[in-house]
Amino acid sequence: MHEGSYCTYITASRSHTLYIGVAGDLKKRVFQHKWNEHDGFTARYNCDRLVWFERQQDVQRAIAREKELKSWRHSKKIALIESFNPTWSDLSRDWYDCEPSDYRRSLDRMNS
């Protein structure tokens, strides 16, 4: 993403617990969610899969969209995600050399 681009995004857990946020560097922010670099909601509920995002040129618009989405009922958020990503695929799956789940499985095999 280039300078001046902001994203409103949704990450989800496997049980469809949702987190809505805004980022200037979406790739970096999703990485932080995946690796639980900050204590908080996404770490507690394992919201580590990017399931939806939308780019904005203006940070104020991105924040306004975040607030709008947070005010929606859960069912409407689900419908938004499924209109864009019907299988709930992790849209960031190919962004990184290693996924935390792959890394943990590798460690488990080494320790067995």
C-alpha positions as CSV (number, residue, x, y, z in Angstrom):
1,M,0.0,0.0,0.0
2,H,1.3,3.4,-0.8
3,E,1.6,6.4,1.5
4,G,-1.8,8.1,2.2
5,S,-3.7,4.9,2.0
6,Y,-5.7,3.6,5.0
7,C,-7.7,0.5,5.5
8,T,-10.7,-0.4,7.5
9,Y,-10.5,-4.1,8.1
10,I,-12.1,-7.0,9.9
11,T,-10.3,-9.9,11.4
12,A,-12.0,-13.0,12.6
13,S,-11.5,-16.1,14.8
14,R,-12.4,-19.5,13.6
15,S,-15.6,-19.2,15.6
16,H,-16.4,-15.9,13.8
17,T,-15.7,-13.5,16.6
18,L,-15.0,-10.3,14.8
19,Y,-12.6,-7.4,15.3
20,I,-12.9,-4.2,13.3
21,G,-10.0,-1.8,13.0
22,V,-8.2,0.9,10.9
23,A,-4.6,0.7,9.8
24,G,-2.2,2.8,7.8
25,D,-0.1,-0.3,7.1
26,L,-2.5,-3.2,6.9
27,K,0.2,-5.8,6.3
28,K,2.1,-4.8,9.4
29,R,-1.1,-4.6,11.5
30,V,-2.4,-8.0,10.4
31,F,1.0,-9.5,11.3
32,Q,0.7,-8.0,14.8
33,H,-2.7,-9.7,15.1
34,K,-1.5,-13.0,13.9
35,W,1.5,-13.1,16.2
36,N,-0.4,-11.6,19.2
37,E,2.1,-8.8,19.5
38,H,-0.3,-6.8,21.7
39,D,-2.4,-8.0,24.6
40,G,-6.1,-7.3,24.0
41,F,-9.2,-8.4,22.3
42,T,-7.7,-10.0,19.2
43,A,-5.2,-11.9,21.2
44,R,-7.8,-13.0,23.7
45,Y,-10.2,-14.2,21.1
46,N,-7.7,-15.3,18.5
47,C,-9.0,-12.9,15.8
48,D,-6.1,-13.6,13.5
49,R,-7.6,-14.1,10.0
50,L,-8.1,-11.1,7.7
51,V,-11.6,-11.7,6.2
52,W,-12.5,-8.2,4.8
53,F,-10.9,-4.9,4.2
54,E,-11.6,-1.6,2.3
55,R,-9.1,1.1,1.3
56,Q,-9.6,4.8,1.9
57,Q,-7.4,7.7,0.9
58,D,-8.3,9.7,3.9
59,V,-7.8,8.5,7.5
60,Q,-11.0,10.3,8.6
61,R,-13.0,8.3,6.1
62,A,-11.4,5.0,7.3
63,I,-12.3,5.9,10.9
64,A,-15.8,6.9,10.0
65,R,-16.3,3.5,8.2
66,E,-14.9,1.7,11.2
67,K,-17.4,3.4,13.5
68,E,-20.2,2.7,11.0
69,L,-19.3,-1.0,10.9
70,K,-19.0,-1.3,14.7
71,S,-22.6,0.1,15.0
72,W,-24.0,-2.7,12.8
73,R,-25.6,-5.9,14.1
74,H,-23.4,-9.0,13.9
75,S,-25.6,-10.5,11.1
76,K,-25.0,-7.4,8.9
77,K,-21.3,-7.7,9.4
78,I,-21.4,-11.4,8.5
79,A,-23.4,-10.5,5.3
80,L,-20.7,-7.9,4.4
81,I,-17.9,-10.4,4.9
82,E,-19.7,-13.1,2.9
83,S,-20.5,-10.8,0.0
84,F,-16.8,-10.1,-0.3
85,N,-15.3,-13.4,1.0
86,P,-18.0,-16.2,1.0
87,T,-15.6,-18.9,2.3
88,W,-14.0,-16.7,5.1
89,S,-10.6,-17.3,3.6
90,D,-7.7,-15.5,5.3
91,L,-7.0,-12.8,2.7
92,S,-3.5,-12.3,4.2
93,R,-2.5,-16.0,4.0
94,D,0.1,-15.5,1.3
95,W,1.5,-12.2,2.7
96,Y,4.1,-13.7,5.0
97,D,6.8,-16.4,4.8
98,C,5.4,-18.2,7.8
99,E,2.0,-18.3,9.5
100,P,1.9,-18.7,13.3
101,S,-0.1,-21.9,13.0
102,D,2.5,-23.4,10.6
103,Y,5.3,-22.3,12.9
104,R,3.6,-23.8,16.0
105,R,3.0,-27.1,14.2
106,S,6.7,-27.2,13.1
107,L,7.8,-26.7,16.8
108,D,5.4,-29.4,18.0
109,R,6.9,-31.8,15.5
110,M,10.5,-30.9,16.6
111,N,9.6,-31.4,20.2
112,S,7.9,-34.8,19.7
